[in-house]
Amino acid sequence: MFAVLYAWIVKPGCEDAFVDAWHRATVAITERCASYGSRLHQADDGTFVGYARWPSEQARAECFQKGPPDVQAAADMAEAIERILPERRLNIVDDLLRER
């Protein structure tokens, strides 16, 4: 399995718009691609951090070959973002996360 860790600094006052756009974008990715889904977190310093899981790095690349699955959601996210921090690509070594 493969995962990507994303981080964004969102413009003040745009937090709700960002979360809504992230949600719509993630639903589209999950429905149209081989994604295993994603989680969005907000750090204590206000930074938003997303964690997405994929069966492989290739599956992720294929998903975005023709652009984002939900163009409007991606545009809405971009509008709310002040700064995109470098993404981190992760190979899952051991996985103990579970849904309750």
C-alpha positions in Angstrom: 0.0 0.0 0.0 0.9 3.6 -0.5 0.0 6.8 1.3 0.4 10.5 0.8 0.6 13.1 3.6 -0.6 16.6 2.5 -0.5 19.9 4.4 -2.0 23.3 3.7 -2.1 26.7 5.4 -5.6 28.0 4.7 -6.5 31.7 4.3 -8.1 33.1 7.5 -11.9 32.9 7.3 -11.7 30.3 4.5 -11.5 27.2 6.8 -15.1 26.1 6.3 -14.9 26.5 2.5 -11.7 24.5 2.4 -13.1 21.7 4.4 -16.2 21.6 2.2 -14.1 21.6 -1.0 -11.7 19.0 0.4 -14.7 16.7 1.3 -16.2 17.0 -2.2 -12.9 16.4 -3.9 -12.2 13.4 -1.7 -15.6 11.9 -2.4 -15.1 12.2 -6.1 -11.6 10.7 -5.9 -12.9 7.8 -3.8 -15.8 7.2 -6.2 -13.9 7.5 -9.5 -10.4 6.2 -8.6 -8.9 3.3 -6.8 -8.3 5.4 -3.6 -8.9 3.8 -0.2 -10.0 7.2 1.1 -8.6 10.0 3.1 -8.7 11.7 6.5 -8.4 15.4 7.1 -7.0 16.8 10.4 -6.4 20.3 11.7 -3.2 20.7 13.8 -3.1 22.8 16.9 -1.3 25.6 14.9 -4.3 25.7 12.4 -2.5 23.8 9.6 -4.7 21.3 7.8 -3.2 17.9 7.2 -4.6 15.2 4.9 -3.7 11.6 4.8 -4.7 9.5 1.7 -4.2 5.8 1.1 -3.9 4.1 -2.3 -3.2 0.6 -3.4 -0.1 1.9 -5.2 1.7 5.0 -6.3 0.7 4.1 -9.9 -3.0 4.0 -9.0 -2.7 7.6 -7.6 -0.9 8.8 -10.7 -3.5 7.3 -13.0 -6.3 9.0 -11.1 -4.9 12.4 -11.8 -3.6 11.9 -15.3 -6.5 13.8 -16.9 -6.8 16.3 -14.0 -8.8 16.3 -10.8 -11.9 14.1 -10.7 -13.9 17.1 -9.4 -12.6 20.2 -11.1 -14.8 22.6 -9.2 -13.9 21.2 -5.8 -10.2 21.4 -6.7 -10.7 25.1 -7.8 -12.6 25.8 -4.5 -9.8 24.3 -2.5 -7.2 26.3 -4.4 -9.1 29.5 -3.7 -9.1 28.8 0.1 -5.4 27.9 0.3 -2.8 30.4 1.3 0.1 28.0 1.1 0.7 24.3 0.1 3.3 22.6 2.1 5.5 19.8 0.5 3.7 16.5 0.3 5.2 13.4 1.7 4.9 10.0 0.0 4.8 7.1 2.4 5.1 3.3 2.0 3.0 1.7 4.6 5.1 -0.7 6.7 2.5 -1.7 9.3 -1.1 -0.6 9.6 -3.1 -0.7 12.8 -5.7 2.0 12.0 -9.2 0.7 12.2 -12.7 2.1 11.9 -14.9 2.0 15.0 
